[in-house]
Amino acid sequence: MTTASARAAGPRPGGPGAASATTLRVAGPVILGVTALVALIVALAYGGGAAPLVIADAGPVVRWGLPIATLVLNLAAATMVGALVLALFGLRPEDRAFEVALDTASIGAAVFTVAAAVTGFFTFVNVFNAAPSADAVFGQQLGRFLVEVELGRTWLITTVAGAVLTVLTFAVRAWTPTLLVAILALASLVPMGTQGHSGELENHSVAVTSLVLHILAAAVWLGGLLLLVVIRPVVARSGQIALLRRYSSIALVAFIVVAVSGSVRAWVSVEALPALLSPYGGILAVKVVALIGLGLLGAWYRLRLISRMNENASARRFWTLIGVELALMGIASGAAAALARTPPPTDQQPPVARTPAEFLTDAPVPPELTPLRWITAWNIDLLWLFVVAFGIFFYLAGVWRLRRRGDHWPLYRTIMWVLGMLLLLWVTSGAVNAYQEYLFSVHMVGHMLLTMAIPLLLVPGSPVTLALRAIRKRDDGTRGGREWILWAVHTPFAKVVTHPIFTALNFVASLWIFYYTDLFRWSLYDHLGHVWMVTHFLITGYLFVLSLIGIDPVPLRFPYPFRLLTLVVVIAMHAFFGVAIMMQTGLFAAEWFGAMGRTWGATPLEDQYVGGGVAWGIGEIPSLILGITVAIQWSRSDERLQRSNDRQADRTGDAELEEYNARLAAIAARDARRGEG
């Protein structure tokens, strides 16, 4: 073996490279844990997060134990989630590294379960000032807290989810089960975002959304980095370079989400620049400095060091920087856990007298909706802002990659996609989002745009086709974006949800089920329900339009006559739905729309009648455009078929026609002979 190939093969067992890899494998988690704990203790002492309370103090064990348990919970969650995500996008199930990654995730899930249980217990003692004891009264109080109180149910669900994930991460070792476990792991972190001070803030939805996104992105980022250290001894250096590049791409996206969501969360809590001089602002500044340092280190090794990993000096420098990065992440994690226990510098307590609208929506009734405010009114939803920003960026990046290698991508597809994304941003963060909680008609405008107009713009963009052409194919057995898209397209689930009959039934039935069940109330009272509503109707409309006019690969599409027939039936059912709302004599969610105390505009019942007209009238405009598009595609399909037949005739010299005429002449001659006989 040559010297170069020996270096590429990675550290040899017993060699100095293996020794350094093993040392970092142990030292990395220690560096992370120690720096996080030290940062937490210092920040709590500085900010007063563990100071005794004048009234109803739970004692030093709870004051210090709760933030420490929260810190352990956060680190364990990152270990679990980051290992699963990086295993899915960077490793192969056949390799030892994949098994080590899932074992790491299993350990993280086990610690996550215990930490969630301890955090829930300390939270109960802290909130209710209950003295722990072994008698039945304390047990009954704890049981009611876990079952009847929303905060207790949150921690109970988190603990149970952690226990399930511990078993699953230990048991699975294949692509699809690991993907499902990763989705469950990410979902298990969402309840954690509803804790802390978020529920007390005036901008409750913004605070909760930013905190959830912050937790998820930080977990993927930190957990992936920790896994790199853990699996380093079992990955050859040539494989390390590819793995580092893949992690670097994931970390870049996570860094952007962490930075933006953290900034929004800090803005909601601080609100004024002078408040940055408070202890809360000081701890926040430490976290920001650590984040900036992490970003600079990430840019350095992404742009300079990864490409030189075959050089021993560069490799040693790189892994030294990884240790520094783990230390900075520990400082940021400790500061974050301390911030959750440090009161913000502004008065976040709700006023004594609250209007009905403030009680329902945590915000006062906005001013009257005028034509100008349809343009100027904004209520940013951070989640959909990220969806739109990344959707446009990655689409344009794919187009740029195709153009750079000389391939063509129609300009009108790019324009349609960008317009669709911008319309999605306006619906989820513009005037529709600002007024949809107060006016049923505005809510219905947003619904119709989500399920009909936006898909009519996004589907012609053909994002799946673009991704399959632009994303590089992997040859090492791992799965990147292209491989996962191909897998998703060919799954049995995709065959069901993209079937034309299913898309049509889902499109129509979703309207009736949503508005005539408690799902509508859930979307009003719970921000998670609102996110589900937007996601569901956007996907429902996208799949229906895709089955009619899309070019992205799907298992089955009806012939054009059946497509038009399906569209006519759906339009009729959709119009009937709008008429049913207009004929409604009572209010949908009367305790919501009828109790806002709105003094301008139409009455709630009149506004609901307008909303039915929107569903009936405005909703049919995209349907008409869709029908015209199907007819044009049908006409062009016939023209293409005719041109194809003409080209075939030109190539063969009308051989098929001559053969057909000869066959007819033979039949005529045979019939003539039979007649003479």
C-alpha positions as CSV (number, residue, x, y, z in Angstrom):
1,M,0.0,0.0,0.0
2,T,1.4,3.4,-0.9
3,T,1.7,6.2,1.6
4,A,-1.1,8.2,0.0
5,S,-3.5,5.2,0.0
6,A,-2.5,4.4,3.6
7,R,-3.4,8.0,4.6
8,A,-6.8,7.7,2.8
9,A,-7.6,4.5,4.5
10,G,-7.9,6.3,7.8
11,P,-6.3,5.6,11.2
12,R,-4.8,2.2,11.7
13,P,-5.7,0.2,14.8
14,G,-3.2,0.9,17.4
15,G,-1.5,3.7,15.4
16,P,-1.3,7.3,16.5
17,G,-4.2,8.3,14.3
18,A,-6.4,5.8,16.0
19,A,-5.2,6.9,19.4
20,S,-6.0,10.6,18.7
21,A,-9.4,9.6,17.3
22,T,-10.2,7.5,20.4
23,T,-9.0,10.4,22.7
24,L,-11.3,12.9,20.9
25,R,-14.2,10.4,21.0
26,V,-14.0,10.5,24.8
27,A,-12.9,14.1,25.2
28,G,-15.5,15.6,22.9
29,P,-18.6,14.7,25.0
30,V,-16.6,15.7,28.2
31,I,-15.7,19.1,26.7
32,L,-19.3,19.7,25.7
33,G,-20.8,18.6,29.1
34,V,-18.3,20.4,31.3
35,T,-18.4,23.7,29.4
36,A,-22.2,23.6,29.3
37,L,-22.5,22.9,33.1
38,V,-20.0,25.6,34.0
39,A,-21.7,28.1,31.7
40,L,-25.1,27.2,33.2
41,I,-23.9,27.7,36.8
42,V,-22.2,31.0,36.1
43,A,-25.2,32.3,34.2
44,L,-27.6,31.3,36.9
45,A,-25.5,32.9,39.5
46,Y,-25.1,36.1,37.4
47,G,-28.7,36.4,36.3
48,G,-30.4,35.3,39.5
49,G,-32.2,32.3,37.9
50,A,-31.5,30.1,40.9
51,A,-32.0,32.8,43.6
52,P,-34.4,32.0,46.4
53,L,-37.9,33.3,46.0
54,V,-39.5,35.5,48.6
55,I,-42.8,33.5,48.5
56,A,-43.3,29.8,47.8
57,D,-39.6,28.9,47.3
58,A,-39.2,25.3,46.3
59,G,-35.7,25.0,47.8
60,P,-32.2,24.9,46.5
61,V,-32.5,21.4,45.1
62,V,-35.3,22.4,42.8
63,R,-33.9,25.8,42.0
64,W,-30.6,24.3,40.8
65,G,-31.8,20.9,39.8
66,L,-34.5,22.1,37.3
67,P,-32.1,24.0,35.1
68,I,-29.5,21.3,35.3
69,A,-32.1,18.7,34.3
70,T,-33.2,20.9,31.5
71,L,-29.6,21.2,30.2
72,V,-29.2,17.5,30.3
73,L,-32.5,17.1,28.5
74,N,-31.4,19.5,25.7
75,L,-28.0,17.8,25.2
76,A,-29.6,14.3,25.2
77,A,-32.2,15.5,22.7
78,A,-29.5,16.8,20.4
79,T,-27.5,13.6,20.7
80,M,-30.6,11.6,19.7
81,V,-31.9,13.8,16.9
82,G,-28.5,14.8,15.4
83,A,-27.3,11.2,15.2
84,L,-30.5,10.0,13.4
85,V,-30.4,12.9,10.9
86,L,-26.8,12.6,10.0
87,A,-27.1,8.8,9.8
88,L,-29.9,9.2,7.2
89,F,-28.0,11.7,5.0
90,G,-24.4,10.6,5.5
91,L,-24.1,6.9,6.3
92,R,-25.0,3.4,5.0
93,P,-26.9,0.8,7.0
94,E,-24.2,-1.8,6.0
95,D,-21.4,0.1,7.7
96,R,-20.3,-0.1,11.3
97,A,-20.7,3.7,11.5
98,F,-24.4,3.5,10.9
99,E,-24.8,1.1,13.8
100,V,-22.7,3.3,16.1
101,A,-24.9,6.3,15.1
102,L,-28.0,4.5,16.1
103,D,-26.5,3.2,19.3
104,T,-25.5,6.8,20.1
105,A,-29.1,7.9,19.3
106,S,-30.4,5.1,21.6
107,I,-28.1,6.3,24.5
108,G,-29.3,9.9,23.9
109,A,-32.9,8.8,23.9
110,A,-32.5,6.9,27.2
111,V,-30.9,9.9,28.9
112,F,-33.6,12.1,27.3
113,T,-36.3,9.9,28.9
114,V,-34.8,10.1,32.4
115,A,-34.1,13.9,32.1
116,A,-37.6,14.5,30.9
117,A,-39.1,12.6,33.9
118,V,-36.8,14.5,36.3
119,T,-37.6,17.9,34.6
120,G,-41.3,17.2,34.8
121,F,-41.0,16.2,38.5
122,F,-39.0,19.3,39.4
123,T,-41.5,21.5,37.4
124,F,-44.4,20.1,39.4
125,V,-42.6,20.8,42.7
126,N,-41.6,24.3,41.5
127,V,-45.0,25.3,40.2
128,F,-47.1,24.0,43.0
129,N,-44.5,24.3,45.8
130,A,-45.3,20.7,46.8
131,A,-43.1,19.0,49.4
132,P,-41.9,15.6,48.1
133,S,-43.0,12.8,50.3
134,A,-44.0,9.1,50.0
135,D,-47.6,9.5,51.1
136,A,-50.6,9.1,48.9
137,V,-51.5,12.8,48.9
138,F,-48.3,13.8,47.1
139,G,-48.7,10.9,44.6
140,Q,-52.3,12.0,43.9
141,Q,-51.2,15.6,43.4
142,L,-48.5,14.5,41.0
143,G,-50.9,12.2,39.1
144,R,-53.4,15.0,38.6
145,F,-50.6,17.3,37.4
146,L,-49.5,14.8,34.8
147,V,-53.0,14.0,33.6
148,E,-55.1,17.0,34.1
149,V,-52.8,20.0,33.8
150,E,-51.5,20.9,30.3
151,L,-48.0,21.5,31.5
152,G,-47.9,18.1,33.2
153,R,-49.3,16.3,30.2
154,T,-46.6,17.9,28.1
155,W,-43.9,16.4,30.2
156,L,-45.7,13.1,30.5
157,I,-45.9,12.9,26.7
158,T,-42.3,13.9,26.3
159,T,-41.2,11.2,28.8
160,V,-43.3,8.5,27.1
161,A,-42.0,9.5,23.7
162,G,-38.4,9.3,25.0
163,A,-39.0,5.7,26.3
164,V,-40.5,4.6,22.9
165,L,-37.6,6.2,21.1
166,T,-35.1,4.4,23.3
167,V,-36.5,1.1,22.2
168,L,-36.9,2.0,18.6
169,T,-33.4,3.4,18.1
170,F,-32.0,0.3,19.6
171,A,-34.1,-2.0,17.4
172,V,-34.0,-0.4,13.9
173,R,-31.2,-0.8,11.5
174,A,-32.7,0.0,8.1
175,W,-33.4,3.1,6.0
176,T,-37.2,3.4,6.3
177,P,-37.6,2.5,10.0
178,T,-34.8,4.9,10.8
179,L,-36.5,7.7,8.9
180,L,-39.8,7.1,10.8
181,V,-37.9,7.1,14.1
182,A,-36.1,10.4,13.1
183,I,-39.5,12.0,12.4
184,L,-40.8,10.8,15.7
185,A,-37.7,12.1,17.5
186,L,-38.1,15.6,15.9
187,A,-41.8,15.6,16.9
188,S,-40.9,14.7,20.5
189,L,-39.0,18.0,20.8
190,V,-42.0,20.2,19.8
191,P,-43.7,20.1,23.2
192,M,-40.4,21.4,24.7
193,G,-40.9,24.6,22.7
194,T,-44.2,25.4,24.5
195,Q,-42.4,25.7,27.9
196,G,-40.5,28.5,29.4
197,H,-41.8,32.1,29.2
198,S,-43.4,31.7,25.8
199,G,-46.9,31.3,27.0
200,E,-46.7,34.6,29.0
201,L,-45.5,36.7,26.1
202,E,-47.8,39.0,24.2
203,N,-46.6,37.6,20.9
204,H,-47.3,34.1,22.0
205,S,-47.4,32.5,18.6
206,V,-44.2,34.2,17.4
207,A,-42.4,33.2,20.6
208,V,-43.5,29.5,20.5
209,T,-42.7,29.2,16.8
210,S,-39.2,30.7,17.1
211,L,-38.4,28.6,20.2
212,V,-39.5,25.3,18.5
213,L,-37.5,26.1,15.4
214,H,-34.5,27.1,17.5
215,I,-34.7,23.8,19.5
216,L,-35.0,21.6,16.4
217,A,-32.2,23.3,14.4
218,A,-29.8,23.4,17.4
219,A,-30.4,19.7,18.1
220,V,-29.6,18.7,14.5
221,W,-26.6,20.9,14.5
222,L,-25.1,20.0,17.9
223,G,-26.0,16.3,17.7
224,G,-24.5,15.9,14.2
225,L,-21.2,17.4,15.4
226,L,-21.1,15.2,18.4
227,L,-21.7,12.1,16.2
228,L,-18.8,13.1,14.0
229,V,-16.5,12.8,17.0
230,V,-18.1,9.5,18.1
231,I,-17.9,7.7,14.8
232,R,-14.5,9.1,13.7
233,P,-12.5,5.9,14.7
234,V,-14.7,3.7,12.5
235,V,-14.7,5.9,9.4
236,A,-11.9,5.9,6.9
237,R,-10.4,9.3,6.1
238,S,-11.7,9.2,2.6
239,G,-15.2,8.6,4.0
240,Q,-14.7,11.3,6.6
241,I,-14.2,13.9,3.9
242,A,-17.5,13.1,2.2
243,L,-19.3,12.8,5.6
244,L,-17.9,16.2,6.7
245,R,-19.1,17.9,3.6
246,R,-22.6,16.4,4.1
247,Y,-22.7,17.5,7.7
248,S,-21.4,20.9,6.8
249,S,-24.4,21.4,4.4
250,I,-26.8,20.4,7.2
251,A,-25.1,22.5,9.7
252,L,-25.2,25.6,7.5
253,V,-29.0,25.4,7.2
254,A,-29.3,24.7,10.9
255,F,-27.0,27.7,11.7
256,I,-29.3,30.0,9.7
257,V,-32.4,28.8,11.4
258,V,-30.8,29.0,14.8
259,A,-29.5,32.5,14.2
260,V,-32.8,33.9,12.8
261,S,-35.1,32.1,15.3
262,G,-32.9,33.0,18.2
263,S,-32.9,36.7,17.1
264,V,-36.7,36.7,16.9
265,R,-37.0,35.0,20.3
266,A,-34.6,37.5,21.9
267,W,-36.5,40.4,20.3
268,V,-39.8,39.2,21.7
269,S,-38.3,38.9,25.2
270,V,-36.1,42.0,25.3
271,E,-38.2,44.4,23.1
272,A,-35.9,47.4,23.9
273,L,-32.2,48.0,23.5
274,P,-31.6,49.3,27.1
275,A,-32.9,46.0,28.4
276,L,-29.7,44.4,27.0
277,L,-27.8,45.9,29.9
278,S,-29.8,43.7,32.3
279,P,-28.5,40.2,33.5
280,Y,-30.8,38.6,30.9
281,G,-29.2,40.7,28.2
282,G,-25.7,39.8,29.5
283,I,-26.4,36.0,29.3
284,L,-28.0,36.6,25.9
285,A,-24.9,38.4,24.7
286,V,-22.7,35.4,25.7
287,K,-24.9,33.1,23.7
288,V,-24.7,35.4,20.7
289,V,-20.9,35.6,20.9
290,A,-20.7,31.8,21.0
291,L,-23.0,31.6,18.1
292,I,-20.9,34.0,16.0
293,G,-17.8,32.0,16.9
294,L,-19.5,28.8,15.8
295,G,-20.5,30.4,12.5
296,L,-16.9,31.6,11.8
297,L,-15.4,28.2,12.7
298,G,-18.0,26.5,10.4
299,A,-17.2,28.8,7.5
300,W,-13.4,28.2,8.0
301,Y,-13.5,24.5,8.0
302,R,-16.1,24.4,5.2
303,L,-14.2,26.6,2.9
304,R,-10.6,25.8,3.8
305,L,-10.0,22.7,5.8
306,I,-12.3,19.9,4.6
307,S,-10.7,19.9,1.2
308,R,-7.2,19.4,2.8
309,M,-8.2,16.5,5.1
310,N,-5.8,14.2,3.3
311,E,-3.0,16.2,4.8
312,N,-2.2,15.1,8.3
313,A,-1.5,18.6,9.6
314,S,-4.8,19.9,8.2
315,A,-6.7,16.9,9.7
316,R,-5.2,17.5,13.1
317,R,-6.1,21.2,12.9
318,F,-9.6,20.4,11.8
319,W,-10.3,18.0,14.7
320,T,-8.8,20.5,17.1
321,L,-11.3,23.1,15.9
322,I,-14.0,20.5,16.4
323,G,-13.1,20.4,20.1
324,V,-13.2,24.2,20.2
325,E,-16.6,24.1,18.5
326,L,-17.9,21.7,21.0
327,A,-16.7,24.0,23.8
328,L,-18.5,26.9,22.2
329,M,-21.7,24.8,21.8
330,G,-21.5,23.9,25.5
331,I,-21.3,27.6,26.4
332,A,-24.3,28.3,24.2
333,S,-26.3,25.4,25.6
334,G,-25.5,26.4,29.2
335,A,-26.5,30.0,28.5
336,A,-29.7,28.9,26.8
337,A,-30.7,26.7,29.7
338,A,-30.0,29.6,32.1
339,L,-32.1,32.0,30.0
340,A,-35.1,29.7,30.4
341,R,-34.8,30.3,34.2
342,T,-33.9,34.0,34.1
343,P,-36.8,36.4,34.0
344,P,-36.8,38.7,30.9
345,P,-36.1,42.4,31.6
346,T,-39.6,43.5,30.4
347,D,-42.9,43.2,32.1
348,Q,-44.4,40.1,30.4
349,Q,-47.3,39.7,32.7
350,P,-50.7,40.1,31.1
351,P,-52.7,43.2,32.1
352,V,-55.4,42.8,34.7
353,A,-58.2,43.8,32.3
354,R,-58.1,42.0,29.0
355,T,-60.4,42.4,26.1
356,P,-62.1,39.3,24.6
357,A,-59.8,39.4,21.6
358,E,-56.7,39.6,23.8
359,F,-58.0,36.7,25.9
360,L,-58.6,34.6,22.7
361,T,-55.7,35.6,20.5
362,D,-53.2,37.2,23.0
363,A,-53.4,40.4,20.9
364,P,-55.9,43.3,20.6
365,V,-58.3,43.6,17.6
366,P,-56.4,45.2,14.7
367,P,-57.6,48.4,13.0
368,E,-60.3,48.1,10.3
369,L,-59.3,46.2,7.3
370,T,-59.1,48.8,4.4
371,P,-57.9,48.2,0.8
372,L,-54.5,49.7,1.8
373,R,-54.1,47.3,4.8
374,W,-54.4,44.4,2.4
375,I,-50.9,45.4,1.4
376,T,-49.4,47.0,4.4
377,A,-50.6,44.7,7.2
378,W,-48.1,42.0,8.2
379,N,-48.0,39.3,10.9
380,I,-44.9,37.3,10.2
381,D,-45.0,33.5,10.7
382,L,-41.4,32.5,11.1
383,L,-42.0,28.9,10.1
384,W,-43.4,29.8,6.7
385,L,-40.9,32.5,6.2
386,F,-38.2,29.9,6.4
387,V,-40.2,27.6,4.1
388,V,-40.5,30.3,1.5
389,A,-36.9,31.5,1.8
390,F,-35.4,28.1,1.5
391,G,-37.9,27.1,-1.2
392,I,-36.8,29.9,-3.4
393,F,-33.1,29.6,-2.6
394,F,-32.8,25.9,-3.3
395,Y,-35.0,26.2,-6.5
396,L,-32.8,29.0,-7.9
397,A,-29.7,27.1,-6.9
398,G,-30.9,24.1,-8.8
399,V,-31.6,26.2,-11.9
400,W,-28.2,27.8,-11.6
401,R,-26.6,24.4,-11.4
402,L,-28.4,23.2,-14.6
403,R,-27.5,26.4,-16.4
404,R,-23.8,26.1,-15.4
405,R,-23.5,22.7,-16.9
406,G,-25.3,23.7,-20.1
407,D,-28.7,22.3,-19.4
408,H,-31.9,24.2,-20.1
409,W,-34.7,24.9,-17.7
410,P,-37.7,26.9,-18.9
411,L,-37.8,30.5,-17.5
412,Y,-41.6,30.4,-17.0
413,R,-41.3,27.5,-14.6
414,T,-38.9,29.5,-12.4
415,I,-41.2,32.5,-12.5
416,M,-44.3,30.5,-11.6
417,W,-42.5,28.9,-8.6
418,V,-41.2,32.2,-7.2
419,L,-44.6,33.8,-7.6
420,G,-46.2,30.8,-5.8
421,M,-43.8,31.0,-3.0
422,L,-44.3,34.8,-2.6
423,L,-48.0,34.3,-2.6
424,L,-47.6,31.7,0.1
425,L,-45.6,34.2,2.2
426,W,-48.3,36.8,1.8
427,V,-51.0,34.4,2.9
428,T,-49.1,33.1,5.9
429,S,-47.5,36.3,7.0
430,G,-49.4,39.2,5.3
431,A,-52.8,40.7,5.7
432,V,-54.5,37.3,5.6
433,N,-52.6,36.1,8.6
434,A,-53.1,39.4,10.4
435,Y,-56.9,39.3,10.1
436,Q,-57.9,35.7,9.6
437,E,-58.4,35.2,13.4
438,Y,-61.0,38.1,13.4
439,L,-62.8,37.8,10.1
440,F,-64.1,34.5,8.8
441,S,-64.1,35.9,5.3
442,V,-60.4,36.7,5.4
443,H,-59.8,33.2,6.8
444,M,-61.7,31.8,3.8
445,V,-59.7,33.9,1.4
446,G,-56.5,32.4,2.8
447,H,-58.0,28.9,2.6
448,M,-58.9,29.3,-1.1
449,L,-55.5,30.7,-2.0
450,L,-53.8,27.9,-0.1
451,T,-55.7,25.0,-1.6
452,M,-56.3,26.4,-5.2
453,A,-54.3,29.4,-6.3
454,I,-50.9,28.7,-4.7
455,P,-50.7,25.1,-6.0
456,L,-51.7,26.4,-9.5
457,L,-48.5,28.4,-9.4
458,L,-46.2,25.9,-7.7
459,V,-47.1,22.7,-9.7
460,P,-45.9,24.1,-13.0
461,G,-42.6,24.9,-11.3
462,S,-42.0,21.1,-11.3
463,P,-39.7,21.1,-8.2
464,V,-39.3,17.3,-8.1
465,T,-38.1,17.2,-11.7
466,L,-35.7,20.0,-11.1
467,A,-34.3,18.4,-8.0
468,L,-33.8,15.0,-9.8
469,R,-31.9,16.8,-12.5
470,A,-29.9,19.2,-10.4
471,I,-28.9,17.2,-7.3
472,R,-25.8,15.1,-7.8
473,K,-26.3,11.3,-7.7
474,R,-24.4,9.5,-4.9
475,D,-22.3,6.4,-5.8
476,D,-21.2,5.3,-2.3
477,G,-24.5,3.7,-1.2
478,T,-25.6,6.6,1.0
479,R,-28.8,8.6,0.4
480,G,-28.8,12.2,-0.4
481,G,-31.6,14.5,-1.5
482,R,-32.0,12.9,-4.9
483,E,-32.1,9.3,-3.5
484,W,-34.6,10.2,-0.8
485,I,-36.8,11.9,-3.4
486,L,-36.7,8.9,-5.7
487,W,-37.5,6.7,-2.7
488,A,-40.5,8.9,-1.7
489,V,-41.9,9.0,-5.2
490,H,-41.9,5.2,-5.5
491,T,-43.3,4.3,-2.0
492,P,-46.7,2.6,-1.7
493,F,-47.8,5.6,0.3
494,A,-47.0,7.9,-2.6
495,K,-49.0,5.7,-5.0
496,V,-52.0,6.1,-2.8
497,V,-51.9,9.8,-2.0
498,T,-51.1,10.8,-5.7
499,H,-53.8,8.6,-7.2
500,P,-56.3,10.8,-9.0
501,I,-59.3,9.4,-7.3
502,F,-57.7,9.9,-3.8
503,T,-56.6,13.4,-4.6
504,A,-60.0,14.4,-5.7
505,L,-61.8,12.8,-2.7
506,N,-59.2,14.3,-0.3
507,F,-59.6,17.7,-1.9
508,V,-63.4,17.7,-1.5
509,A,-63.8,15.7,1.8
510,S,-61.2,17.8,3.6
511,L,-63.4,20.9,3.3
512,W,-66.4,19.4,4.9
513,I,-64.5,17.4,7.6
514,F,-62.4,20.4,8.6
515,Y,-65.2,23.0,9.0
516,Y,-67.9,20.7,10.3
517,T,-65.8,19.1,13.1
518,D,-63.6,20.4,15.9
519,L,-60.6,20.6,13.6
520,F,-61.6,24.1,12.8
521,R,-61.7,25.1,16.5
522,W,-58.3,23.4,17.0
523,S,-56.8,25.6,14.2
524,L,-58.2,28.7,16.0
525,Y,-57.2,27.9,19.6
526,D,-53.9,26.2,19.0
527,H,-51.0,27.5,16.8
528,L,-50.0,23.9,16.1
529,G,-53.5,23.4,14.7
530,H,-53.1,26.4,12.5
531,V,-49.8,25.1,11.2
532,W,-51.4,21.8,10.5
533,M,-54.3,23.5,8.7
534,V,-52.0,25.5,6.4
535,T,-49.8,22.4,5.7
536,H,-52.7,20.1,5.0
537,F,-54.6,22.3,2.6
538,L,-51.5,23.3,0.8
539,I,-50.5,19.7,0.2
540,T,-54.1,18.7,-0.6
541,G,-54.4,21.3,-3.3
542,Y,-50.9,20.6,-4.6
543,L,-51.6,16.9,-5.0
544,F,-54.9,17.6,-6.8
545,V,-53.4,20.1,-9.2
546,L,-50.4,17.7,-9.7
547,S,-52.7,14.9,-10.8
548,L,-54.3,17.2,-13.4
549,I,-51.5,19.3,-15.0
550,G,-48.2,18.4,-13.3
551,I,-45.2,16.9,-15.1
552,D,-43.4,15.7,-11.9
553,P,-43.3,11.9,-11.8
554,V,-46.3,10.2,-10.3
555,P,-47.4,6.5,-10.6
556,L,-50.7,7.2,-12.4
557,R,-52.5,10.0,-14.2
558,F,-55.9,9.8,-15.8
559,P,-56.3,10.4,-19.6
560,Y,-57.3,14.0,-20.4
561,P,-61.0,13.3,-20.8
562,F,-61.2,11.8,-17.3
563,R,-59.1,14.7,-15.9
564,L,-61.7,17.2,-17.2
565,L,-64.5,15.0,-15.8
566,T,-62.8,14.8,-12.4
567,L,-62.4,18.6,-12.4
568,V,-66.0,19.2,-13.2
569,V,-67.2,17.0,-10.4
570,V,-64.8,18.6,-7.9
571,I,-65.9,22.1,-9.0
572,A,-69.5,21.2,-8.4
573,M,-68.9,19.8,-4.9
574,H,-66.7,22.9,-4.1
575,A,-69.5,25.2,-5.2
576,F,-72.0,23.3,-3.1
577,F,-69.7,23.7,-0.1
578,G,-69.7,27.5,-0.6
579,V,-73.5,27.6,-0.9
580,A,-73.8,25.5,2.3
581,I,-71.8,28.0,4.2
582,M,-73.9,30.9,2.8
583,M,-77.1,29.1,4.0
584,Q,-75.7,28.5,7.5
585,T,-77.9,30.1,10.1
586,G,-75.4,29.9,12.9
587,L,-71.8,30.9,13.3
588,F,-68.9,28.5,12.9
589,A,-67.0,28.7,16.3
590,A,-69.5,31.2,17.6
591,E,-67.5,31.5,20.9
592,W,-64.6,32.7,18.8
593,F,-65.8,34.9,15.9
594,G,-68.9,36.1,17.8
595,A,-66.9,37.1,21.0
596,M,-64.1,39.2,19.6
597,G,-65.7,42.5,20.4
598,R,-64.9,43.8,16.9
599,T,-66.6,47.2,16.4
600,W,-65.9,47.7,12.7
601,G,-66.9,45.8,9.6
602,A,-69.8,43.5,9.0
603,T,-71.4,41.5,11.8
604,P,-69.9,38.0,12.4
605,L,-72.9,36.3,10.6
606,E,-72.7,38.7,7.7
607,D,-69.0,38.2,7.4
608,Q,-69.5,34.4,7.4
609,Y,-71.9,34.8,4.5
610,V,-69.2,36.7,2.7
611,G,-66.8,33.9,3.4
612,G,-69.2,31.4,1.8
613,G,-69.4,33.6,-1.2
614,V,-65.6,33.6,-1.3
615,A,-65.5,29.8,-1.2
616,W,-68.1,29.7,-4.0
617,G,-67.1,32.5,-6.3
618,I,-63.5,33.4,-5.9
619,G,-62.6,29.7,-5.4
620,E,-63.9,28.9,-8.8
621,I,-61.6,31.2,-10.7
622,P,-58.5,29.0,-10.1
623,S,-60.7,26.0,-11.1
624,L,-61.6,27.7,-14.4
625,I,-57.9,28.4,-15.1
626,L,-57.1,24.8,-14.2
627,G,-59.7,23.5,-16.6
628,I,-58.4,25.7,-19.4
629,T,-54.9,24.5,-18.7
630,V,-56.0,20.8,-18.9
631,A,-57.7,21.5,-22.2
632,I,-54.6,23.2,-23.6
633,Q,-52.4,20.3,-22.5
634,W,-54.9,17.9,-24.1
635,S,-54.7,19.8,-27.4
636,R,-50.9,20.0,-27.3
637,S,-50.8,16.3,-26.5
638,D,-52.8,15.5,-29.7
639,E,-50.5,17.8,-31.7
640,R,-47.4,16.1,-30.3
641,L,-48.9,12.7,-31.2
642,Q,-49.7,13.8,-34.7
643,R,-46.2,15.3,-35.2
644,S,-44.7,12.1,-33.9
645,N,-46.7,10.1,-36.4
646,D,-45.7,12.4,-39.2
647,R,-42.0,12.1,-38.3
648,Q,-42.4,8.3,-38.2
649,A,-44.0,8.4,-41.6
650,D,-41.2,10.6,-43.0
651,R,-38.5,8.2,-41.7
652,T,-40.2,5.1,-43.1
653,G,-41.5,6.7,-46.4
654,D,-45.1,6.1,-45.5
655,A,-44.3,2.4,-45.2
656,E,-47.1,1.8,-42.7
657,L,-49.7,3.6,-45.0
658,E,-48.5,1.6,-48.0
659,E,-48.7,-1.6,-46.1
660,Y,-52.2,-0.7,-44.9
661,N,-53.3,0.1,-48.5
662,A,-51.8,-3.2,-49.8
663,R,-53.7,-5.1,-47.1
664,L,-57.0,-3.5,-48.2
665,A,-56.2,-4.2,-51.8
666,A,-55.6,-7.9,-51.0
667,I,-58.8,-8.1,-49.1
668,A,-60.7,-6.6,-52.0
669,A,-59.1,-9.0,-54.5
670,R,-60.0,-11.9,-52.3
671,D,-63.6,-10.8,-52.1
672,A,-63.7,-10.4,-55.9
673,R,-62.5,-13.9,-56.4
674,R,-65.1,-15.3,-54.0
675,G,-67.8,-13.3,-55.9
676,E,-66.7,-14.8,-59.3
677,G,-66.7,-18.3,-57.8
